[in-house]
Amino acid sequence: MVDLKSQYQKIKNEVDKAVIEVMENASFINGPAVKEFCDDLAVFSGSNFVIPCANGTDAIQVAMMAMDLQPGDEVIVPVWTYVATAEVIALLKLKPVFAEVNPNTFCIDVDQLEKKISPKTKAIVPVHLYGQCSDMEPIMKIATKYNVYVIEDTAQAIGAVYTFSDGTKKQAGTIGHVGTTSFFPSKNLGCYGDGGAIYTQDEELAKKMKMIAHHGERIKYYHDVIGCNSRLDTMQAVVLKIKLKHLKDYEKNRNAVANFYDKAFEGHPNIATPYRSSNSTHVFHQYTLKLINADRDALKEFLASKNIPSMIYYPVPLHHQLAYKDNLQPGDSFEISELLAKSVISLPIHTEMDEEQLNYIAETVKSFFL
């Protein structure tokens, strides 16, 4: 699904030199490259503050801890997403409230969002799924109306740009009160291990999140708040600092792959290609087809028999997960998410794909329907 070896070969000399320098000066934890990378990411994203952490899941947890949410408080999350988004809510003894997704973008359905608001609602977590932004302008209006936080899960959409109705443009993760992202190796901006970061424009929130990620420590050995241990190590920071310089090229390459697939499958009666929102760019972390009147699982097996990897993101919506079975509310209905779980399939998409590979994948997919 992702060719990280070929991507590494193109930046090998620069990465190797930077990693060896870390080993030679032994600055493994909180080395200067961590701050340098965060400063670079702040400039790239347009965020006032970037707080590094150990992974994308921790980023969400640290953000929620900084907001002083209390056990029993409700947090609205799309039912169609990776479990980490809801997992953190439950770990902090908050209540995940599931919302349906838009049938086109697969992001949280803004038209149904307000129905999920209750007096206990304290936050909304829009997930920018597969590489494009949720519809943030109406989400922020609803959040302002009900005085709730917005925590953007930007793990799949780093670099995506949202355009407001007045023409204002902002990057994913910099629109809500807090944005979170992951640097898992397969992400568009991925390191060679685990890593994450938190964005905010709010100085006080930034100070608190920084403390929480470092054991609640403001000054060494003085712990002002309950915290955790969530650090981005220097090795990962030097890799990310290098790869950040190439992120726009990576995005361009991913869009070229998506454009190829779009053209190859155009007009196919059994294939719906990814919807592209008019108010968000798409960075194509995943290229996800929606099948129509076709056996998705049979296609996956067929592709595997032809040595073509594919993935299902995601086979089980959150409301069908055993760990979250008690979170359903009266009247909940998630027909769209249940349909997606049976009909979506993601094809390989990464920065190093050539036309021969793309032709083989596209023609193999189409041959399944003959």
Long-range contacts (C-beta under 8 A, 24 or more apart in sequence): 1-186, 1-309, 1-310, 1-311, 1-346, 1-348, 1-349, 1-350, 2-185, 2-186, 2-348, 2-350, 3-350, 3-351, 3-352, 3-353, 4-185, 4-186, 4-190, 6-352, 7-350, 7-351, 7-352, 11-242, 11-243, 11-246, 14-242, 15-238, 15-239, 15-242, 18-238, 18-239, 18-241, 18-242, 19-235, 19-238, 19-239, 21-238, 22-234, 22-235, 22-238, 27-234, 28-233, 28-234, 28-235, 29-231, 29-233, 29-234, 30-231, 30-234, 31-234, 31-237, 32-234, 33-234, 33-237, 33-238, 33-241, 34-232, 34-233, 34-234, 34-237, 36-237, 36-241, 37-232, 37-237, 37-238, 37-240, 37-241, 37-244, 38-197, 40-241, 40-244, 41-197, 41-240, 41-244, 42-199, 44-159, 44-244, 44-247, 45-158, 45-171, 45-173, 45-174, 45-179, 45-199, 46-170, 46-171, 46-174, 47-171, 47-173, 47-174, 47-179, 47-199, 47-200, 47-201, 48-200, 48-201, 48-202, 48-203, 48-206, 49-199, 49-200, 49-201, 49-202, 49-203, 49-206, 50-197, 50-198, 50-199, 51-197, 51-198, 51-200, 51-206, 51-209, 51-210, 51-213, 52-195, 52-196, 52-197, 52-213, 52-231, 52-232, 52-237, 53-195, 53-196, 53-197, 53-198, 53-213, 53-230, 53-231, 53-232, 54-194, 54-195, 54-196, 54-229, 54-230, 54-231, 54-232, 55-182, 55-183, 55-184, 55-194, 55-195, 55-196, 55-230, 56-84, 56-153, 56-155, 56-180, 56-181, 56-182, 56-183, 56-184, 56-196, 57-84, 57-87, 57-88, 57-182, 57-196, 58-196, 58-213, 58-228, 58-230, 59-180, 59-181, 59-182, 59-196, 59-197, 59-198, 60-84, 60-85, 60-88, 60-125, 60-151, 60-153, 60-180, 61-88, 61-91, 61-92, 61-228, 61-230, 62-198, 62-209, 62-212, 62-213, 62-228, 62-230, 63-151, 63-178, 63-180, 63-198, 63-209, 64-88, 64-89, 64-92, 64-94, 64-123, 64-151, 65-92, 65-212, 65-226, 65-227, 65-228, 66-178, 66-205, 66-208, 66-209, 66-212, 67-122, 67-123, 67-149, 67-177, 67-178, 67-205, 69-94, 69-122, 69-123, 70-94, 72-120, 73-120, 73-121, 73-122, 73-123, 74-118, 74-120, 74-121, 74-122, 75-121, 75-122, 75-123, 75-124, 75-125, 76-108, 76-113, 76-116, 76-117, 76-121, 76-123, 76-124, 76-125, 77-124, 77-125, 77-127, 77-318, 78-107, 78-108, 78-125, 78-126, 78-127, 78-129, 79-317, 79-318, 79-319, 79-334, 79-337, 80-106, 80-129, 80-314, 80-317, 80-318, 80-334, 80-336, 80-337, 80-340, 80-341, 81-127, 81-129, 81-153, 81-314, 81-318, 82-127, 82-155, 82-313, 82-314, 83-318, 83-321, 83-323, 85-125, 85-127, 85-153, 86-318, 86-324, 86-327, 89-125, 90-323, 90-324, 94-122, 95-120, 95-327, 96-318, 96-324, 96-327, 97-121, 97-327, 97-329, 98-318, 98-319, 98-324, 98-327, 98-328, 98-329, 98-332, 98-334, 100-333, 100-334, 100-335, 100-336, 100-337, 101-129, 101-336, 101-337, 101-340, 102-135, 102-336, 103-336, 104-275, 104-277, 105-129, 105-132, 105-134, 105-135, 105-275, 105-277, 106-130, 106-288, 106-340, 107-132, 107-133, 107-134, 107-135, 108-134, 108-139, 109-336, 110-134, 110-135, 110-138, 110-139, 110-142, 113-138, 113-139, 113-142, 114-142, 117-142, 117-146, 117-148, 121-146, 121-148, 122-148, 122-149, 123-148, 123-149, 123-150, 123-151, 124-148, 124-149, 124-150, 124-151, 125-150, 125-151, 125-152, 125-153, 126-150, 126-152, 126-153, 126-176, 127-153, 127-155, 127-156, 128-152, 128-153, 128-154, 128-156, 128-157, 128-160, 128-172, 128-173, 129-156, 129-157, 130-156, 130-157, 130-274, 130-282, 130-284, 130-285, 130-286, 130-287, 130-288, 130-313, 131-156, 131-157, 131-160, 131-188, 131-254, 131-282, 131-283, 131-284, 131-285, 131-286, 132-157, 132-160, 132-276, 132-277, 132-280, 132-281, 132-282, 132-283, 133-157, 133-160, 133-161, 133-162, 133-172, 133-175, 133-277, 133-279, 133-280, 135-277, 135-279, 136-162, 136-164, 136-170, 136-175, 136-176, 137-162, 137-164, 137-165, 137-279, 139-176, 140-175, 140-176, 143-176, 149-176, 149-177, 149-178, 150-175, 150-176, 150-177, 150-178, 151-176, 151-177, 151-178, 151-179, 151-180, 152-176, 152-178, 152-179, 152-180, 152-199, 153-180, 154-179, 154-180, 154-181, 154-199, 155-180, 155-181, 155-182, 155-184, 155-187, 156-187, 156-188, 156-285, 156-286, 157-283, 157-285, 158-187, 158-188, 158-189, 158-247, 158-283, 159-188, 159-189, 159-247, 159-248, 159-251, 159-283, 160-280, 160-281, 160-282, 160-283, 161-280, 161-281, 162-279, 162-280, 163-279, 163-280, 164-279, 172-280, 173-199, 174-199, 174-201, 177-202, 177-205, 178-202, 178-205, 178-209, 183-232, 183-236, 183-240, 187-285, 188-247, 188-250, 188-251, 188-254, 188-283, 188-285, 189-240, 189-243, 189-244, 189-247, 189-250, 190-243, 191-236, 191-239, 191-240, 191-243, 192-235, 192-236, 192-239, 193-233, 193-235, 193-236, 194-236, 195-232, 195-233, 195-236, 195-237, 195-240, 196-230, 196-232, 197-232, 249-351, 250-351, 251-283, 251-284, 253-350, 253-351, 253-352, 253-353, 254-283, 254-284, 254-285, 254-349, 254-350, 254-351, 255-282, 255-283, 255-284, 257-284, 257-287, 257-349, 257-350, 257-353, 257-358, 258-282, 258-284, 258-287, 258-349, 260-355, 260-358, 260-362, 261-287, 261-347, 261-349, 261-358, 261-362, 264-358, 264-362, 264-363, 264-366, 265-289, 265-362, 265-365, 265-366, 268-366, 268-369, 269-293, 270-294, 270-369, 271-365, 284-349, 286-311, 286-313, 286-346, 286-349, 287-346, 287-347, 287-348, 287-349, 288-313, 288-344, 288-345, 288-346, 288-347, 289-344, 289-345, 289-346, 289-347, 289-365, 290-340, 290-343, 290-344, 291-343, 291-344, 291-345, 292-343, 294-343, 294-369, 296-342, 296-343, 296-344, 296-345, 298-368, 299-345, 299-365, 299-368, 300-345, 302-364, 302-368, 303-364, 303-365, 303-368, 306-364, 308-347, 308-348, 308-360, 308-361, 308-364, 309-348, 310-345, 310-346, 310-347, 310-348, 311-345, 311-346, 312-341, 312-344, 312-345, 312-346, 313-344, 313-346, 314-341, 315-341, 316-341, 317-341
